[in-house]
Amino acid sequence: MSFIQNFIKNFVPKVKANDEEEELVDPQTVLREKCSAKHCEKFKEILNTCNDRVNSKKETEETCLEELIDYVECVDHCVAETLFSKLK
C-alpha cells in the first residue's frame, strides 16, 4: 500500500448512516481520487519517486515533505473548484 493510500485510509473518515442503509459516499473523497488520477498525476509520480528513493536507503536525512506538500496543494486546489457545488 502506498504512502498516499495509507494516509487516506487512516485519516479520511468513512461515513455510514446506519448498518441497514448503504454506505454514504463523501463527494470530497471521490473528487480527491479523480483529481489525483487526472489533474495531479505529475505531482503524485514525483512523490512516489521520492518515497521509493528514500525507502531504498537505510540511513538518509532526505524527506519527501516538499513533494507531499506540492501534491496535497494540487489535489486540494482541484477539489475546491467543484466540491461546494456538490454539497447540499
mmCIF file as gemmi writes it, N, C-alpha and C atoms, coordinates in Angstrom:
data_model
loop_
_atom_site.group_PDB
_atom_site.id
_atom_site.type_symbol
_atom_site.label_atom_id
_atom_site.label_alt_id
_atom_site.label_comp_id
_atom_site.label_asym_id
_atom_site.label_entity_id
_atom_site.label_seq_id
_atom_site.pdbx_PDB_ins_code
_atom_site.Cartn_x
_atom_site.Cartn_y
_atom_site.Cartn_z
_atom_site.occupancy
_atom_site.B_iso_or_equiv
_atom_site.pdbx_formal_charge
_atom_site.auth_seq_id
_atom_site.auth_asym_id
_atom_site.pdbx_PDB_model_num
ATOM 1 N N . MET Axp A 1 ? 0.855 -1.175 0 1 0 ? 1 A 1
ATOM 2 C CA . MET Axp A 1 ? 0 0 0 1 0 ? 1 A 1
ATOM 3 C C . MET Axp A 1 ? 0.896 1.232 0 1 0 ? 1 A 1
ATOM 4 N N . SER Axp A 2 ? 0.597 2.174 -0.866 1 0 ? 2 A 1
ATOM 5 C CA . SER Axp A 2 ? 1.429 3.36 -0.976 1 0 ? 2 A 1
ATOM 6 C C . SER Axp A 2 ? 1.212 4.284 0.215 1 0 ? 2 A 1
ATOM 7 N N . PHE Axp A 3 ? 2.109 5.217 0.376 1 0 ? 3 A 1
ATOM 8 C CA . PHE Axp A 3 ? 2.019 6.194 1.457 1 0 ? 3 A 1
ATOM 9 C C . PHE Axp A 3 ? 0.703 6.965 1.375 1 0 ? 3 A 1
ATOM 10 N N . ILE Axp A 4 ? 0.318 7.335 0.168 1 0 ? 4 A 1
ATOM 11 C CA . ILE Axp A 4 ? -0.886 8.14 -0.032 1 0 ? 4 A 1
ATOM 12 C C . ILE Axp A 4 ? -2.134 7.326 0.321 1 0 ? 4 A 1
ATOM 13 N N . GLN Axp A 5 ? -2.206 6.098 -0.14 1 0 ? 5 A 1
ATOM 14 C CA . GLN Axp A 5 ? -3.35 5.246 0.167 1 0 ? 5 A 1
ATOM 15 C C . GLN Axp A 5 ? -3.438 4.991 1.668 1 0 ? 5 A 1
ATOM 16 N N . ASN Axp A 6 ? -2.303 4.764 2.299 1 0 ? 6 A 1
ATOM 17 C CA . ASN Axp A 6 ? -2.271 4.545 3.731 1 0 ? 6 A 1
ATOM 18 C C . ASN Axp A 6 ? -2.732 5.799 4.476 1 0 ? 6 A 1
ATOM 19 N N . PHE Axp A 7 ? -2.287 6.964 4.031 1 0 ? 7 A 1
ATOM 20 C CA . PHE Axp A 7 ? -2.683 8.224 4.643 1 0 ? 7 A 1
ATOM 21 C C . PHE Axp A 7 ? -4.198 8.408 4.553 1 0 ? 7 A 1
ATOM 22 N N . ILE Axp A 8 ? -4.757 8.187 3.36 1 0 ? 8 A 1
ATOM 23 C CA . ILE Axp A 8 ? -6.193 8.353 3.165 1 0 ? 8 A 1
ATOM 24 C C . ILE Axp A 8 ? -6.963 7.355 4.024 1 0 ? 8 A 1
ATOM 25 N N . LYS Axp A 9 ? -6.513 6.115 4.05 1 0 ? 9 A 1
ATOM 26 C CA . LYS Axp A 9 ? -7.192 5.072 4.822 1 0 ? 9 A 1
ATOM 27 C C . LYS Axp A 9 ? -7.22 5.413 6.309 1 0 ? 9 A 1
ATOM 28 N N . ASN Axp A 10 ? -6.118 5.964 6.833 1 0 ? 10 A 1
ATOM 29 C CA . ASN Axp A 10 ? -6.021 6.23 8.259 1 0 ? 10 A 1
ATOM 30 C C . ASN Axp A 10 ? -6.613 7.565 8.695 1 0 ? 10 A 1
ATOM 31 N N . PHE Axp A 11 ? -6.673 8.546 7.793 1 0 ? 11 A 1
ATOM 32 C CA . PHE Axp A 11 ? -7.053 9.882 8.238 1 0 ? 11 A 1
ATOM 33 C C . PHE Axp A 11 ? -8.315 10.436 7.605 1 0 ? 11 A 1
ATOM 34 N N . VAL Axp A 12 ? -8.852 9.794 6.592 1 0 ? 12 A 1
ATOM 35 C CA . VAL Axp A 12 ? -10.08 10.269 5.975 1 0 ? 12 A 1
ATOM 36 C C . VAL Axp A 12 ? -11.22 9.411 6.521 1 0 ? 12 A 1
ATOM 37 N N . PRO Axp A 13 ? -12.153 10.039 7.261 1 0 ? 13 A 1
ATOM 38 C CA . PRO Axp A 13 ? -13.222 9.254 7.881 1 0 ? 13 A 1
ATOM 39 C C . PRO Axp A 13 ? -14.212 8.715 6.86 1 0 ? 13 A 1
ATOM 40 N N . LYS Axp A 14 ? -14.77 7.549 7.163 1 0 ? 14 A 1
ATOM 41 C CA . LYS Axp A 14 ? -15.832 6.971 6.352 1 0 ? 14 A 1
ATOM 42 C C . LYS Axp A 14 ? -17.154 7.256 7.058 1 0 ? 14 A 1
ATOM 43 N N . VAL Axp A 15 ? -18.144 7.624 6.285 1 0 ? 15 A 1
ATOM 44 C CA . VAL Axp A 15 ? -19.437 7.999 6.841 1 0 ? 15 A 1
ATOM 45 C C . VAL Axp A 15 ? -20.458 6.916 6.535 1 0 ? 15 A 1
ATOM 46 N N . LYS Axp A 16 ? -21.168 6.467 7.567 1 0 ? 16 A 1
ATOM 47 C CA . LYS Axp A 16 ? -22.244 5.5 7.38 1 0 ? 16 A 1
ATOM 48 C C . LYS Axp A 16 ? -23.491 6.042 8.07 1 0 ? 16 A 1
ATOM 49 N N . ALA Axp A 17 ? -24.637 5.916 7.417 1 0 ? 17 A 1
ATOM 50 C CA . ALA Axp A 17 ? -25.884 6.374 8.004 1 0 ? 17 A 1
ATOM 51 C C . ALA Axp A 17 ? -26.285 5.426 9.137 1 0 ? 17 A 1
ATOM 52 N N . ASN Axp A 18 ? -26.345 4.149 8.87 1 0 ? 18 A 1
ATOM 53 C CA . ASN Axp A 18 ? -26.535 3.102 9.872 1 0 ? 18 A 1
ATOM 54 C C . ASN Axp A 18 ? -26.252 1.761 9.211 1 0 ? 18 A 1
ATOM 55 N N . ASP Axp A 19 ? -26.355 0.697 9.96 1 0 ? 19 A 1
ATOM 56 C CA . ASP Axp A 19 ? -25.99 -0.617 9.442 1 0 ? 19 A 1
ATOM 57 C C . ASP Axp A 19 ? -26.91 -1.102 8.325 1 0 ? 19 A 1
ATOM 58 N N . GLU Axp A 20 ? -28.17 -0.682 8.319 1 0 ? 20 A 1
ATOM 59 C CA . GLU Axp A 20 ? -29.133 -1.179 7.352 1 0 ? 20 A 1
ATOM 60 C C . GLU Axp A 20 ? -29.041 -0.466 6.004 1 0 ? 20 A 1
ATOM 61 N N . GLU Axp A 21 ? -28.576 0.763 6 1 0 ? 21 A 1
ATOM 62 C CA . GLU Axp A 21 ? -28.517 1.536 4.769 1 0 ? 21 A 1
ATOM 63 C C . GLU Axp A 21 ? -27.153 1.381 4.107 1 0 ? 21 A 1
ATOM 64 N N . GLU Axp A 22 ? -27.108 1.784 2.838 1 0 ? 22 A 1
ATOM 65 C CA . GLU Axp A 22 ? -25.845 1.748 2.115 1 0 ? 22 A 1
ATOM 66 C C . GLU Axp A 22 ? -24.878 2.765 2.705 1 0 ? 22 A 1
ATOM 67 N N . GLU Axp A 23 ? -23.618 2.512 2.474 1 0 ? 23 A 1
ATOM 68 C CA . GLU Axp A 23 ? -22.601 3.442 2.923 1 0 ? 23 A 1
ATOM 69 C C . GLU Axp A 23 ? -22.701 4.732 2.115 1 0 ? 23 A 1
ATOM 70 N N . LEU Axp A 24 ? -22.712 5.859 2.815 1 0 ? 24 A 1
ATOM 71 C CA . LEU Axp A 24 ? -22.753 7.145 2.133 1 0 ? 24 A 1
ATOM 72 C C . LEU Axp A 24 ? -21.398 7.417 1.496 1 0 ? 24 A 1
ATOM 73 N N . VAL Axp A 25 ? -21.415 8.068 0.364 1 0 ? 25 A 1
ATOM 74 C CA . VAL Axp A 25 ? -20.176 8.38 -0.336 1 0 ? 25 A 1
ATOM 75 C C . VAL Axp A 25 ? -19.88 9.857 -0.145 1 0 ? 25 A 1
ATOM 76 N N . ASP Axp A 26 ? -18.724 10.135 0.406 1 0 ? 26 A 1
ATOM 77 C CA . ASP Axp A 26 ? -18.286 11.506 0.61 1 0 ? 26 A 1
ATOM 78 C C . ASP Axp A 26 ? -17.821 12.068 -0.728 1 0 ? 26 A 1
ATOM 79 N N . PRO Axp A 27 ? -18.462 13.141 -1.222 1 0 ? 27 A 1
ATOM 80 C CA . PRO Axp A 27 ? -18.055 13.685 -2.518 1 0 ? 27 A 1
ATOM 81 C C . PRO Axp A 27 ? -16.607 14.167 -2.535 1 0 ? 27 A 1
ATOM 82 N N . GLN Axp A 28 ? -16.096 14.577 -1.385 1 0 ? 28 A 1
ATOM 83 C CA . GLN Axp A 28 ? -14.702 15.025 -1.333 1 0 ? 28 A 1
ATOM 84 C C . GLN Axp A 28 ? -13.757 13.867 -1.625 1 0 ? 28 A 1
ATOM 85 N N . THR Axp A 29 ? -14.05 12.699 -1.104 1 0 ? 29 A 1
ATOM 86 C CA . THR Axp A 29 ? -13.212 11.525 -1.349 1 0 ? 29 A 1
ATOM 87 C C . THR Axp A 29 ? -13.209 11.166 -2.834 1 0 ? 29 A 1
ATOM 88 N N . VAL Axp A 30 ? -14.377 11.204 -3.449 1 0 ? 30 A 1
ATOM 89 C CA . VAL Axp A 30 ? -14.491 10.896 -4.874 1 0 ? 30 A 1
ATOM 90 C C . VAL Axp A 30 ? -13.698 11.908 -5.689 1 0 ? 30 A 1
ATOM 91 N N . LEU Axp A 31 ? -13.849 13.19 -5.364 1 0 ? 31 A 1
ATOM 92 C CA . LEU Axp A 31 ? -13.133 14.233 -6.094 1 0 ? 31 A 1
ATOM 93 C C . LEU Axp A 31 ? -11.626 14.116 -5.896 1 0 ? 31 A 1
ATOM 94 N N . ARG Axp A 32 ? -11.195 13.778 -4.688 1 0 ? 32 A 1
ATOM 95 C CA . ARG Axp A 32 ? -9.753 13.616 -4.428 1 0 ? 32 A 1
ATOM 96 C C . ARG Axp A 32 ? -9.173 12.519 -5.307 1 0 ? 32 A 1
ATOM 97 N N . GLU Axp A 33 ? -9.89 11.411 -5.428 1 0 ? 33 A 1
ATOM 98 C CA . GLU Axp A 33 ? -9.409 10.306 -6.264 1 0 ? 33 A 1
ATOM 99 C C . GLU Axp A 33 ? -9.332 10.724 -7.73 1 0 ? 33 A 1
ATOM 100 N N . LYS Axp A 34 ? -10.355 11.433 -8.214 1 0 ? 34 A 1
ATOM 101 C CA . LYS Axp A 34 ? -10.357 11.882 -9.601 1 0 ? 34 A 1
ATOM 102 C C . LYS Axp A 34 ? -9.236 12.883 -9.852 1 0 ? 34 A 1
ATOM 103 N N . CYS Axp A 35 ? -9.085 13.833 -8.944 1 0 ? 35 A 1
ATOM 104 C CA . CYS Axp A 35 ? -8.042 14.856 -9.111 1 0 ? 35 A 1
ATOM 105 C C . CYS Axp A 35 ? -6.655 14.225 -9.05 1 0 ? 35 A 1
ATOM 106 N N . SER Axp A 36 ? -6.485 13.279 -8.148 1 0 ? 36 A 1
ATOM 107 C CA . SER Axp A 36 ? -5.197 12.614 -8.012 1 0 ? 36 A 1
ATOM 108 C C . SER Axp A 36 ? -4.835 11.867 -9.289 1 0 ? 36 A 1
ATOM 109 N N . ALA Axp A 37 ? -5.824 11.227 -9.877 1 0 ? 37 A 1
ATOM 110 C CA . ALA Axp A 37 ? -5.57 10.41 -11.072 1 0 ? 37 A 1
ATOM 111 C C . ALA Axp A 37 ? -5.425 11.24 -12.346 1 0 ? 37 A 1
ATOM 112 N N . LYS Axp A 38 ? -6.154 12.335 -12.441 1 0 ? 38 A 1
ATOM 113 C CA . LYS Axp A 38 ? -6.156 13.091 -13.692 1 0 ? 38 A 1
ATOM 114 C C . LYS Axp A 38 ? -5.339 14.376 -13.623 1 0 ? 38 A 1
ATOM 115 N N . HIS Axp A 39 ? -5.67 15.222 -12.679 1 0 ? 39 A 1
ATOM 116 C CA . HIS Axp A 39 ? -5.099 16.568 -12.644 1 0 ? 39 A 1
ATOM 117 C C . HIS Axp A 39 ? -3.713 16.613 -11.994 1 0 ? 39 A 1
ATOM 118 N N . CYS Axp A 40 ? -3.479 15.766 -11.015 1 0 ? 40 A 1
ATOM 119 C CA . CYS Axp A 40 ? -2.248 15.865 -10.208 1 0 ? 40 A 1
ATOM 120 C C . CYS Axp A 40 ? -1.327 14.668 -10.388 1 0 ? 40 A 1
ATOM 121 N N . GLU Axp A 41 ? -1.447 13.972 -11.486 1 0 ? 41 A 1
ATOM 122 C CA . GLU Axp A 41 ? -0.65 12.759 -11.689 1 0 ? 41 A 1
ATOM 123 C C . GLU Axp A 41 ? 0.853 13.056 -11.706 1 0 ? 41 A 1
ATOM 124 N N . LYS Axp A 42 ? 1.234 14.231 -12.205 1 0 ? 42 A 1
ATOM 125 C CA . LYS Axp A 42 ? 2.653 14.596 -12.252 1 0 ? 42 A 1
ATOM 126 C C . LYS Axp A 42 ? 3.219 14.7 -10.827 1 0 ? 42 A 1
ATOM 127 N N . PHE Axp A 43 ? 2.475 15.362 -9.938 1 0 ? 43 A 1
ATOM 128 C CA . PHE Axp A 43 ? 2.929 15.52 -8.562 1 0 ? 43 A 1
ATOM 129 C C . PHE Axp A 43 ? 2.927 14.189 -7.816 1 0 ? 43 A 1
ATOM 130 N N . LYS Axp A 44 ? 1.94 13.344 -8.11 1 0 ? 44 A 1
ATOM 131 C CA . LYS Axp A 44 ? 1.877 12.018 -7.481 1 0 ? 44 A 1
ATOM 132 C C . LYS Axp A 44 ? 3.07 11.171 -7.904 1 0 ? 44 A 1
ATOM 133 N N . GLU Axp A 45 ? 3.433 11.244 -9.171 1 0 ? 45 A 1
ATOM 134 C CA . GLU Axp A 45 ? 4.585 10.494 -9.683 1 0 ? 45 A 1
ATOM 135 C C . GLU Axp A 45 ? 5.883 10.98 -9.021 1 0 ? 45 A 1
ATOM 136 N N . ILE Axp A 46 ? 6.04 12.282 -8.888 1 0 ? 46 A 1
ATOM 137 C CA . ILE Axp A 46 ? 7.23 12.845 -8.234 1 0 ? 46 A 1
ATOM 138 C C . ILE Axp A 46 ? 7.289 12.396 -6.777 1 0 ? 46 A 1
ATOM 139 N N . LEU Axp A 47 ? 6.147 12.416 -6.087 1 0 ? 47 A 1
ATOM 140 C CA . LEU Axp A 47 ? 6.096 11.979 -4.689 1 0 ? 47 A 1
ATOM 141 C C . LEU Axp A 47 ? 6.434 10.494 -4.572 1 0 ? 47 A 1
ATOM 142 N N . ASN Axp A 48 ? 5.873 9.671 -5.433 1 0 ? 48 A 1
ATOM 143 C CA . ASN Axp A 48 ? 6.158 8.234 -5.383 1 0 ? 48 A 1
ATOM 144 C C . ASN Axp A 48 ? 7.628 7.943 -5.668 1 0 ? 48 A 1
ATOM 145 N N . THR Axp A 49 ? 8.22 8.673 -6.607 1 0 ? 49 A 1
ATOM 146 C CA . THR Axp A 49 ? 9.641 8.514 -6.907 1 0 ? 49 A 1
ATOM 147 C C . THR Axp A 49 ? 10.491 8.865 -5.693 1 0 ? 49 A 1
ATOM 148 N N . CYS Axp A 50 ? 10.134 9.963 -5.049 1 0 ? 50 A 1
ATOM 149 C CA . CYS Axp A 50 ? 10.86 10.377 -3.852 1 0 ? 50 A 1
ATOM 150 C C . CYS Axp A 50 ? 10.708 9.326 -2.741 1 0 ? 50 A 1
ATOM 151 N N . ASN Axp A 51 ? 9.495 8.849 -2.524 1 0 ? 51 A 1
ATOM 152 C CA . ASN Axp A 51 ? 9.256 7.83 -1.495 1 0 ? 51 A 1
ATOM 153 C C . ASN Axp A 51 ? 10.07 6.568 -1.775 1 0 ? 51 A 1
ATOM 154 N N . ASP Axp A 52 ? 10.104 6.152 -3.018 1 0 ? 52 A 1
ATOM 155 C CA . ASP Axp A 52 ? 10.887 4.967 -3.385 1 0 ? 52 A 1
ATOM 156 C C . ASP Axp A 52 ? 12.373 5.19 -3.11 1 0 ? 52 A 1
ATOM 157 N N . ARG Axp A 53 ? 12.864 6.375 -3.458 1 0 ? 53 A 1
ATOM 158 C CA . ARG Axp A 53 ? 14.276 6.701 -3.26 1 0 ? 53 A 1
ATOM 159 C C . ARG Axp A 53 ? 14.617 6.705 -1.766 1 0 ? 53 A 1
ATOM 160 N N . VAL Axp A 54 ? 13.775 7.35 -0.965 1 0 ? 54 A 1
ATOM 161 C CA . VAL Axp A 54 ? 14.031 7.442 0.478 1 0 ? 54 A 1
ATOM 162 C C . VAL Axp A 54 ? 13.914 6.065 1.133 1 0 ? 54 A 1
ATOM 163 N N . ASN Axp A 55 ? 12.921 5.293 0.737 1 0 ? 55 A 1
ATOM 164 C CA . ASN Axp A 55 ? 12.718 3.966 1.331 1 0 ? 55 A 1
ATOM 165 C C . ASN Axp A 55 ? 13.798 2.967 0.934 1 0 ? 55 A 1
ATOM 166 N N . SER Axp A 56 ? 14.502 3.236 -0.152 1 0 ? 56 A 1
ATOM 167 C CA . SER Axp A 56 ? 15.551 2.321 -0.586 1 0 ? 56 A 1
ATOM 168 C C . SER Axp A 56 ? 16.861 2.521 0.173 1 0 ? 56 A 1
ATOM 169 N N . LYS Axp A 57 ? 16.965 3.604 0.918 1 0 ? 57 A 1
ATOM 170 C CA . LYS Axp A 57 ? 18.181 3.893 1.67 1 0 ? 57 A 1
ATOM 171 C C . LYS Axp A 57 ? 17.986 3.52 3.13 1 0 ? 57 A 1
ATOM 172 N N . LYS Axp A 58 ? 19.042 3.003 3.727 1 0 ? 58 A 1
ATOM 173 C CA . LYS Axp A 58 ? 18.953 2.626 5.131 1 0 ? 58 A 1
ATOM 174 C C . LYS Axp A 58 ? 19.041 3.846 6.039 1 0 ? 58 A 1
ATOM 175 N N . GLU Axp A 59 ? 19.939 4.735 5.721 1 0 ? 59 A 1
ATOM 176 C CA . GLU Axp A 59 ? 20.102 5.949 6.527 1 0 ? 59 A 1
ATOM 177 C C . GLU Axp A 59 ? 20.141 7.148 5.592 1 0 ? 59 A 1
ATOM 178 N N . THR Axp A 60 ? 19.186 8.044 5.8 1 0 ? 60 A 1
ATOM 179 C CA . THR Axp A 60 ? 19.149 9.258 4.996 1 0 ? 60 A 1
ATOM 180 C C . THR Axp A 60 ? 18.441 10.358 5.775 1 0 ? 60 A 1
ATOM 181 N N . GLU Axp A 61 ? 18.827 11.567 5.492 1 0 ? 61 A 1
ATOM 182 C CA . GLU Axp A 61 ? 18.154 12.712 6.097 1 0 ? 61 A 1
ATOM 183 C C . GLU Axp A 61 ? 17.101 13.283 5.156 1 0 ? 61 A 1
ATOM 184 N N . GLU Axp A 62 ? 17.041 12.749 3.951 1 0 ? 62 A 1
ATOM 185 C CA . GLU Axp A 62 ? 16.092 13.237 2.969 1 0 ? 62 A 1
ATOM 186 C C . GLU Axp A 62 ? 14.67 12.856 3.371 1 0 ? 62 A 1
ATOM 187 N N . THR Axp A 63 ? 13.781 13.798 3.196 1 0 ? 63 A 1
ATOM 188 C CA . THR Axp A 63 ? 12.357 13.524 3.382 1 0 ? 63 A 1
ATOM 189 C C . THR Axp A 63 ? 11.639 13.962 2.112 1 0 ? 63 A 1
ATOM 190 N N . CYS Axp A 64 ? 10.42 13.588 1.997 1 0 ? 64 A 1
ATOM 191 C CA . CYS Axp A 64 ? 9.63 13.954 0.821 1 0 ? 64 A 1
ATOM 192 C C . CYS Axp A 64 ? 8.563 14.979 1.187 1 0 ? 64 A 1
ATOM 193 N N . LEU Axp A 65 ? 8.842 15.777 2.178 1 0 ? 65 A 1
ATOM 194 C CA . LEU Axp A 65 ? 7.866 16.744 2.651 1 0 ? 65 A 1
ATOM 195 C C . LEU Axp A 65 ? 7.485 17.744 1.567 1 0 ? 65 A 1
ATOM 196 N N . GLU Axp A 66 ? 8.448 18.273 0.865 1 0 ? 66 A 1
ATOM 197 C CA . GLU Axp A 66 ? 8.161 19.259 -0.18 1 0 ? 66 A 1
ATOM 198 C C . GLU Axp A 66 ? 7.293 18.638 -1.281 1 0 ? 66 A 1
ATOM 199 N N . GLU Axp A 67 ? 7.611 17.421 -1.667 1 0 ? 67 A 1
ATOM 200 C CA . GLU Axp A 67 ? 6.837 16.738 -2.694 1 0 ? 67 A 1
ATOM 201 C C . GLU Axp A 67 ? 5.415 16.448 -2.215 1 0 ? 67 A 1
ATOM 202 N N . LEU Axp A 68 ? 5.287 16.074 -0.934 1 0 ? 68 A 1
ATOM 203 C CA . LEU Axp A 68 ? 3.972 15.808 -0.36 1 0 ? 68 A 1
ATOM 204 C C . LEU Axp A 68 ? 3.137 17.081 -0.327 1 0 ? 68 A 1
ATOM 205 N N . ILE Axp A 69 ? 3.738 18.185 0.07 1 0 ? 69 A 1
ATOM 206 C CA . ILE Axp A 69 ? 3.022 19.456 0.125 1 0 ? 69 A 1
ATOM 207 C C . ILE Axp A 69 ? 2.559 19.865 -1.266 1 0 ? 69 A 1
ATOM 208 N N . ASP Axp A 70 ? 3.428 19.731 -2.26 1 0 ? 70 A 1
ATOM 209 C CA . ASP Axp A 70 ? 3.046 20.071 -3.634 1 0 ? 70 A 1
ATOM 210 C C . ASP Axp A 70 ? 1.866 19.223 -4.106 1 0 ? 70 A 1
ATOM 211 N N . TYR Axp A 71 ? 1.909 17.934 -3.809 1 0 ? 71 A 1
ATOM 212 C CA . TYR Axp A 71 ? 0.839 17.021 -4.213 1 0 ? 71 A 1
ATOM 213 C C . TYR Axp A 71 ? -0.48 17.375 -3.513 1 0 ? 71 A 1
ATOM 214 N N . VAL Axp A 72 ? -0.436 17.574 -2.213 1 0 ? 72 A 1
ATOM 215 C CA . VAL Axp A 72 ? -1.65 17.883 -1.451 1 0 ? 72 A 1
ATOM 216 C C . VAL Axp A 72 ? -2.237 19.219 -1.9 1 0 ? 72 A 1
ATOM 217 N N . GLU Axp A 73 ? -1.395 20.211 -2.138 1 0 ? 73 A 1
ATOM 218 C CA . GLU Axp A 73 ? -1.885 21.501 -2.618 1 0 ? 73 A 1
ATOM 219 C C . GLU Axp A 73 ? -2.573 21.351 -3.974 1 0 ? 73 A 1
ATOM 220 N N . CYS Axp A 74 ? -2.003 20.551 -4.847 1 0 ? 74 A 1
ATOM 221 C CA . CYS Axp A 74 ? -2.595 20.324 -6.163 1 0 ? 74 A 1
ATOM 222 C C . CYS Axp A 74 ? -3.97 19.673 -6.031 1 0 ? 74 A 1
ATOM 223 N N . VAL Axp A 75 ? -4.057 18.628 -5.225 1 0 ? 75 A 1
ATOM 224 C CA . VAL Axp A 75 ? -5.324 17.92 -5.04 1 0 ? 75 A 1
ATOM 225 C C . VAL Axp A 75 ? -6.348 18.849 -4.388 1 0 ? 75 A 1
ATOM 226 N N . ASP Axp A 76 ? -5.951 19.572 -3.346 1 0 ? 76 A 1
ATOM 227 C CA . ASP Axp A 76 ? -6.88 20.475 -2.666 1 0 ? 76 A 1
ATOM 228 C C . ASP Axp A 76 ? -7.39 21.566 -3.601 1 0 ? 76 A 1
ATOM 229 N N . HIS Axp A 77 ? -6.512 22.109 -4.418 1 0 ? 77 A 1
ATOM 230 C CA . HIS Axp A 77 ? -6.918 23.144 -5.36 1 0 ? 77 A 1
ATOM 231 C C . HIS Axp A 77 ? -7.923 22.587 -6.371 1 0 ? 77 A 1
ATOM 232 N N . CYS Axp A 78 ? -7.661 21.416 -6.874 1 0 ? 78 A 1
ATOM 233 C CA . CYS Axp A 78 ? -8.55 20.771 -7.838 1 0 ? 78 A 1
ATOM 234 C C . CYS Axp A 78 ? -9.908 20.458 -7.202 1 0 ? 78 A 1
ATOM 235 N N . VAL Axp A 79 ? -9.909 19.926 -5.992 1 0 ? 79 A 1
ATOM 236 C CA . VAL Axp A 79 ? -11.15 19.569 -5.304 1 0 ? 79 A 1
ATOM 237 C C . VAL Axp A 79 ? -11.969 20.815 -4.989 1 0 ? 79 A 1
ATOM 238 N N . ALA Axp A 80 ? -11.305 21.882 -4.571 1 0 ? 80 A 1
ATOM 239 C CA . ALA Axp A 80 ? -12.005 23.098 -4.17 1 0 ? 80 A 1
ATOM 240 C C . ALA Axp A 80 ? -12.783 23.724 -5.324 1 0 ? 80 A 1
ATOM 241 N N . GLU Axp A 81 ? -12.354 23.463 -6.538 1 0 ? 81 A 1
ATOM 242 C CA . GLU Axp A 81 ? -13.044 24.054 -7.692 1 0 ? 81 A 1
ATOM 243 C C . GLU Axp A 81 ? -14.467 23.543 -7.846 1 0 ? 81 A 1
ATOM 244 N N . THR Axp A 82 ? -14.737 22.295 -7.427 1 0 ? 82 A 1
ATOM 245 C CA . THR Axp A 82 ? -16.065 21.726 -7.664 1 0 ? 82 A 1
ATOM 246 C C . THR Axp A 82 ? -16.752 21.169 -6.418 1 0 ? 82 A 1
ATOM 247 N N . LEU Axp A 83 ? -16.084 21.075 -5.297 1 0 ? 83 A 1
ATOM 248 C CA . LEU Axp A 83 ? -16.659 20.406 -4.122 1 0 ? 83 A 1
ATOM 249 C C . LEU Axp A 83 ? -17.951 21.066 -3.644 1 0 ? 83 A 1
ATOM 250 N N . PHE Axp A 84 ? -17.939 22.373 -3.5 1 0 ? 84 A 1
ATOM 251 C CA . PHE Axp A 84 ? -19.096 23.034 -2.888 1 0 ? 84 A 1
ATOM 252 C C . PHE Axp A 84 ? -20.339 22.991 -3.77 1 0 ? 84 A 1
ATOM 253 N N . SER Axp A 85 ? -20.168 22.807 -5.056 1 0 ? 85 A 1
ATOM 254 C CA . SER Axp A 85 ? -21.336 22.668 -5.934 1 0 ? 85 A 1
ATOM 255 C C . SER Axp A 85 ? -22.006 21.303 -5.749 1 0 ? 85 A 1
ATOM 256 N N . LYS Axp A 86 ? -21.295 20.35 -5.166 1 0 ? 86 A 1
ATOM 257 C CA . LYS Axp A 86 ? -21.829 19.003 -4.961 1 0 ? 86 A 1
ATOM 258 C C . LYS Axp A 86 ? -22.448 18.813 -3.576 1 0 ? 86 A 1
ATOM 259 N N . LEU Axp A 87 ? -22.24 19.757 -2.681 1 0 ? 87 A 1
ATOM 260 C CA . LEU Axp A 87 ? -22.79 19.648 -1.323 1 0 ? 87 A 1
ATOM 261 C C . LEU Axp A 87 ? -24.209 20.191 -1.279 1 0 ? 87 A 1
ATOM 262 N N . LYS Axp A 88 ? -25.005 19.609 -0.412 1 0 ? 88 A 1
ATOM 263 C CA . LYS Axp A 88 ? -26.402 20.058 -0.275 1 0 ? 88 A 1
ATOM 264 C C . LYS Axp A 88 ? -26.517 21.064 0.832 1 0 ? 88 A 1
